Amino acid sequence: MKVSGFTYMRNSFLYGYPVIESIKSALPLCDEFIAVVGKSTDGTREAIEAIGSPKIKIIDTEWDPQLTQGGKIFAQQANIGLKAIAADSDWALHIQSDEVLHEEDIAEIKKAMEDNLHNKKVEGFLLNYIHFIGDYKHYGPSRKWHSKEIRVLRNDPSYFSYNDSQGFRSYTSEEGYKTGEKGRKLGVKQLKARIFHYSYCRNPYQLSGRGKKFQSYYDASKASEKDFEEQAEAFDFHTVIDVVKPFTGTHPATMQDCIARQDWKFTYDPSKGKFKNPRHRFLHAIENITGWRIGEYKNYKLVK
């Protein structure tokens, strides 16, 4: 069995993404790892090279500012990595630069790939998300954040990144994908393995600067020539919080130095937590009681 990992990034240090920790967490599962590096000014590429792993292959890219509708630039970059993996690889592992695997989950993921290698009904695997909000001690369990997504998929030429690189679908052809074909949802199995997601667990001043640039990848009217702009005010984490809970588990080993370097303080104020949608408040209450997330969007089909 052969496994290829792939990711994409651009100026990850500028925005505070744990890209090196992310890559290192995935390497034990992979025979090769494709890093699609957009032109950066902050040493991102050099740091990936400095990991020193012979598994890592770097592809240099230029991000097209025209791909600003619905985050298409992210899917484009993900597809560059997906289509560059070795032809003889059986599985592809996708991880984004703010996502990290826990070493305790590596064995389960590997076994799932081995056990289902010849079961073509299984096209991929779902991993569970833990979304850290504010700091490394709090996570957001509400339906504002997707609870699971495809992060392992077969090496199949019909598979492409869907929408803004959240998941993957199968298409009749590359031309069909490019011209807006809806695609077919993949049949996947659910694993217990986790993705530790740190997008909103970063220095709040970096988040303020990142926010303006990030929006430009979705809305052409907000396009900016600057990669990063210093902000006078720190990002208010409560603007993205419905509710947070204390995290009592362990973080991935690759994140320990990053956690030790935390240079900001987050204090959760429950009075500022807001369910802007009353329906979401009601559904969250039901989920707390039953464990069932009613009506959650699923970009996949579960198979037994």
Secondary structure, DSSP 8 states (H G I E B T S, - for coil): --EEEEEEESSHHHHT--HHHHHHHHGGG-SEEEEEEE--SSSHHHHHHHT--TTEEEEEE---TT--STTHHHHHHHHHHHTTS-TT-SEEEE--TTEEE-GGGHHHHHHHHHHTTT-TT--EEEEEEEEEESSTTEE--STTS-SEEEEEEE--TTEEEETTTTEEEE-S-HHHHHTT---EE-EEEEEEEEEEEEEESS-HHHHHHHHHHHHHTT-GGG--S-S----SS---GGGG-S--EE--S---GGGHHHHHT--------GGG---SSHHHHHHHHHHHHH---TT---SSEE--
